[in-house]
Amino acid sequence: MSIVTLTTDFGTKDFFVASIKGSLYSLNPNLTVVDISHEISPFDLSETAYVLLGAYGSFPQNTIHIIGVDATSSIRQKYLLAKKNGHYFLASDNGILSLLFPDLAFDLLLEIKVPKEKMIQFATKEVFVPVAGYLAQQGDKFQPQKIGVPLKQIVTKTPINTQIKGNQLVGTIVYIDHFGNAITNIERSFFLEILKERSFLIRVRNHTFDQIFNLYSEIVPLDQNDSKFHGKAMCLFNSSGKLEIAIYKSNPQTVGSASSLFGLLVGDNITIEFV
């Protein structure tokens, strides 16, 4: 069984996603096509990297991941096939691979051959789908030269890093999820390394937190009613190991969320002060 995943910024209103899937199934009706997300903010590569890093490792080896974000159709645009950690990634040469894998140590890196006379209008469908179909059909027996030529250098982008300023750790909000939770780039392992035996205060706008939970439900003491804590603000390390600002069981559409109630946007800073 061959698996192809799709991560795009196309949304679901238009025909683009259905057209991609139809083309994949036309090449191989036995494919399994999985949507990782089609709700990536337009052209947002940092968000793409966060979502894909959270998902791709759950798939089996040799899964093919099509990245249709900022997949610009241009005669100057290069299109890439990379293999890393046993997975295949099809993407434009726009920096996304460097955000996913900063070490740039790929097991395979090809520039996909596109005929010069061919005008590409829909790169995700016209370039990535045929390569995905070929990989799925051939498996480990595929011939790299039939796809493209080896590439040594690709476009790179610098990820947003945390900063240490005196007794403060300054992070950045990198993603707002479906529930309106604000996810930062502060890693649990890095936080614990700096924390040592000290106390801390997390400053979010005019609000401060002095506790980080491991689960959403930990905010509710065992002898308390769960409903009493609905709408309470909290911090936790999420399943991706990132520091997250959340509102416990709050509906973003009615009551509000961490991002709306605190006025948090991607790119805003979060400060942890060690005391």
C-alpha positions as CSV (number, residue, x, y, z in Angstrom):
1,M,0.0,0.0,0.0
2,S,1.4,3.4,-1.0
3,I,0.4,6.5,1.0
4,V,0.5,10.1,-0.2
5,T,-0.2,13.0,2.1
6,L,-1.3,16.5,1.1
7,T,-0.4,19.7,3.0
8,T,-1.6,22.8,1.2
9,D,-2.9,26.4,1.7
10,F,-5.7,25.8,-0.9
11,G,-8.6,25.6,1.6
12,T,-11.6,23.4,0.8
13,K,-13.9,25.9,-0.9
14,D,-12.3,25.6,-4.4
15,F,-11.7,22.6,-6.7
16,F,-7.9,22.4,-6.3
17,V,-7.7,19.7,-3.6
18,A,-10.3,17.5,-5.4
19,S,-8.4,18.0,-8.7
20,I,-5.1,16.8,-7.1
21,K,-6.7,13.8,-5.5
22,G,-8.5,12.9,-8.8
23,S,-5.2,13.0,-10.6
24,L,-3.5,10.8,-8.0
25,Y,-6.3,8.2,-8.2
26,S,-6.3,8.3,-12.0
27,L,-2.6,7.3,-11.9
28,N,-3.1,4.7,-9.2
29,P,-6.6,3.8,-7.9
30,N,-5.0,1.8,-5.0
31,L,-3.3,4.8,-3.5
32,T,-4.2,6.0,0.0
33,V,-4.4,9.8,0.0
34,V,-4.4,11.5,3.4
35,D,-5.1,15.2,4.1
36,I,-2.7,16.6,6.7
37,S,-4.1,20.1,6.3
38,H,-5.5,22.4,3.6
39,E,-6.0,25.3,6.0
40,I,-2.4,26.5,6.2
41,S,-2.4,30.3,6.1
42,P,-1.6,31.4,2.6
43,F,2.1,31.1,1.7
44,D,3.1,30.6,5.4
45,L,6.1,28.3,5.4
46,S,6.7,28.5,9.1
47,E,3.1,27.3,9.8
48,T,3.6,24.6,7.2
49,A,6.7,23.3,8.9
50,Y,5.0,23.2,12.3
51,V,2.0,21.2,11.0
52,L,4.0,18.8,8.9
53,L,6.6,18.1,11.6
54,G,3.8,17.3,14.0
55,A,2.3,14.8,11.5
56,Y,4.7,13.2,9.1
57,G,6.5,11.0,11.7
58,S,3.3,9.1,12.4
59,F,3.2,7.7,8.9
60,P,5.0,4.6,7.8
61,Q,8.3,4.6,6.0
62,N,8.3,5.5,2.3
63,T,5.2,7.7,2.7
64,I,5.2,10.4,0.0
65,H,4.4,14.0,1.3
66,I,3.2,16.6,-1.2
67,I,3.7,20.1,0.1
68,G,1.5,22.5,-1.9
69,V,2.2,25.7,0.0
70,D,3.8,28.7,-1.9
71,A,4.2,26.2,-4.8
72,T,4.5,29.1,-7.3
73,S,4.4,28.3,-11.0
74,S,7.3,30.2,-12.6
75,I,9.9,29.4,-15.2
76,R,12.5,30.4,-12.5
77,Q,11.0,28.0,-9.9
78,K,12.8,24.8,-9.1
79,Y,10.8,21.8,-7.8
80,L,12.3,19.3,-5.5
81,L,12.2,15.7,-4.3
82,A,13.9,15.0,-1.0
83,K,14.2,11.9,1.1
84,K,14.7,12.2,4.8
85,N,14.2,9.8,7.7
86,G,12.7,7.3,5.3
87,H,10.0,9.7,3.9
88,Y,9.7,11.4,0.6
89,F,8.9,15.1,0.3
90,L,7.8,16.9,-2.8
91,A,8.1,20.7,-2.6
92,S,9.0,23.9,-4.3
93,D,12.5,25.2,-3.7
94,N,11.2,28.0,-1.5
95,G,12.9,27.3,1.8
96,I,10.3,24.9,3.3
97,L,12.7,21.9,3.3
98,S,15.3,24.0,5.3
99,L,12.6,24.8,7.9
100,L,11.6,21.2,8.2
101,F,15.2,19.9,8.3
102,P,17.7,22.6,9.2
103,D,20.7,20.2,9.0
104,L,20.0,19.8,5.2
105,A,21.3,16.3,5.5
106,F,19.1,14.5,3.0
107,D,19.4,10.9,1.9
108,L,18.3,12.1,-1.6
109,L,17.8,15.5,-3.1
110,L,16.8,16.0,-6.7
111,E,15.6,18.9,-8.8
112,I,12.6,17.6,-10.7
113,K,13.0,17.7,-14.5
114,V,10.4,19.9,-16.1
115,P,10.5,20.4,-19.9
116,K,11.5,24.0,-20.7
117,E,8.7,24.2,-23.3
118,K,6.1,23.2,-20.7
119,M,4.2,26.1,-19.1
120,I,3.4,25.1,-15.5
121,Q,0.2,26.6,-14.2
122,F,-0.6,24.3,-11.3
123,A,2.7,23.0,-10.0
124,T,1.3,20.8,-7.2
125,K,-0.8,18.9,-9.7
126,E,1.3,19.1,-12.8
127,V,4.7,18.5,-11.2
128,F,4.3,16.8,-7.9
129,V,1.4,14.4,-8.7
130,P,3.2,12.6,-11.6
131,V,6.3,12.1,-9.4
132,A,4.3,10.8,-6.5
133,G,2.5,8.4,-8.8
134,Y,5.9,7.1,-10.2
135,L,7.3,6.7,-6.7
136,A,4.2,4.9,-5.5
137,Q,4.3,2.5,-8.5
138,Q,8.1,1.8,-8.4
139,G,8.7,1.8,-4.7
140,D,12.4,1.3,-3.8
141,K,13.1,0.3,-7.4
142,F,12.5,3.8,-8.8
143,Q,15.3,5.4,-10.9
144,P,16.3,8.8,-9.7
145,Q,17.5,9.9,-13.1
146,K,13.9,9.5,-14.4
147,I,12.8,12.1,-12.0
148,G,15.5,14.7,-12.0
149,V,19.1,15.6,-11.3
150,P,21.0,15.7,-8.0
151,L,21.1,19.1,-6.3
152,K,23.6,20.3,-3.7
153,Q,22.2,23.6,-2.8
154,I,18.6,24.8,-2.1
155,V,16.9,27.9,-0.9
156,T,17.1,28.2,2.9
157,K,15.2,30.2,5.4
158,T,16.2,30.9,9.0
159,P,13.7,29.7,11.6
160,I,12.5,32.0,14.3
161,N,14.6,31.1,17.3
162,T,14.2,31.8,21.0
163,Q,16.4,34.4,22.7
164,I,18.0,34.6,26.1
165,K,18.2,38.2,27.5
166,G,19.6,38.3,31.0
167,N,17.3,36.3,33.2
168,Q,14.6,36.1,30.5
169,L,13.8,33.6,27.8
170,V,11.9,35.3,24.9
171,G,9.9,33.1,22.6
172,T,7.6,33.8,19.7
173,I,4.1,32.6,18.8
174,V,4.5,30.5,15.6
175,Y,1.0,29.0,15.2
176,I,-2.6,29.5,16.3
177,D,-4.5,26.2,16.2
178,H,-8.2,25.3,15.5
179,F,-9.1,26.0,19.2
180,G,-7.4,29.4,19.2
181,N,-4.5,28.2,21.3
182,A,-1.3,30.1,20.8
183,I,1.7,27.8,20.3
184,T,5.2,29.2,20.8
185,N,8.7,28.1,19.6
186,I,9.8,27.4,23.2
187,E,10.7,23.7,23.5
188,R,10.2,21.8,26.7
189,S,13.7,20.4,26.7
190,F,15.3,23.9,26.2
191,F,13.1,25.4,28.9
192,L,14.1,22.7,31.4
193,E,17.7,23.1,30.6
194,I,17.6,26.8,31.4
195,L,15.2,26.5,34.4
196,K,17.4,24.5,36.7
197,E,16.1,25.0,40.2
198,R,14.6,28.4,39.7
199,S,11.0,29.7,39.7
200,F,9.6,31.4,36.7
201,L,6.9,33.8,35.5
202,I,5.4,33.6,32.0
203,R,4.2,37.0,30.9
204,V,1.4,37.1,28.3
205,R,0.1,40.6,27.7
206,N,-1.0,41.7,31.2
207,H,-1.4,38.2,32.5
208,T,1.2,36.1,34.3
209,F,1.5,32.3,34.8
210,D,3.7,30.5,37.3
211,Q,2.8,27.0,36.3
212,I,3.1,24.8,33.2
213,F,0.9,21.8,32.9
214,N,1.5,18.6,30.9
215,L,-2.1,17.9,30.1
216,Y,-5.1,20.2,29.6
217,S,-7.0,18.3,32.3
218,E,-4.3,18.8,34.9
219,I,-5.8,22.3,35.6
220,V,-8.7,20.5,37.3
221,P,-7.9,19.2,40.8
222,L,-9.2,15.7,41.4
223,D,-11.7,16.8,44.0
224,Q,-13.1,19.6,41.9
225,N,-15.9,19.8,39.2
226,D,-14.5,20.0,35.7
227,S,-17.1,22.7,34.6
228,K,-15.8,25.2,37.2
229,F,-12.5,25.4,35.2
230,H,-14.0,26.0,31.8
231,G,-12.6,29.2,30.4
232,K,-9.6,29.2,32.7
233,A,-6.3,30.4,31.1
234,M,-3.4,28.0,31.3
235,C,0.1,27.2,29.9
236,L,1.2,23.7,29.0
237,F,3.7,21.8,26.9
238,N,1.7,20.3,24.1
239,S,2.1,16.9,22.3
240,S,4.8,18.5,20.1
241,G,6.8,19.6,23.1
242,K,6.0,23.3,22.5
243,L,4.9,25.8,25.1
244,E,1.2,26.7,24.5
245,I,-1.1,29.3,25.8
246,A,-4.6,27.9,26.1
247,I,-8.1,28.4,27.5
248,Y,-9.5,25.3,29.1
249,K,-12.6,24.0,27.2
250,S,-13.5,27.4,25.8
251,N,-15.3,27.6,22.4
252,P,-13.6,30.1,20.2
253,Q,-16.8,30.7,18.3
254,T,-18.8,31.7,21.4
255,V,-16.7,32.6,24.5
256,G,-13.4,33.2,22.9
257,S,-9.9,31.6,22.8
258,A,-6.4,32.3,24.1
259,S,-5.6,34.1,20.9
260,S,-8.7,36.3,20.8
261,L,-9.0,37.0,24.5
262,F,-5.3,37.9,24.9
263,G,-5.1,39.5,21.5
264,L,-2.3,37.1,20.4
265,L,-1.1,36.9,16.9
266,V,1.6,34.8,15.1
267,G,4.9,36.7,15.6
268,D,4.1,38.1,19.0
269,N,6.7,37.5,21.8
270,I,6.1,35.6,25.0
271,T,8.6,36.2,27.8
272,I,9.6,33.8,30.6
273,E,11.3,35.5,33.5
274,F,13.4,33.3,35.8
275,V,13.5,34.4,39.5
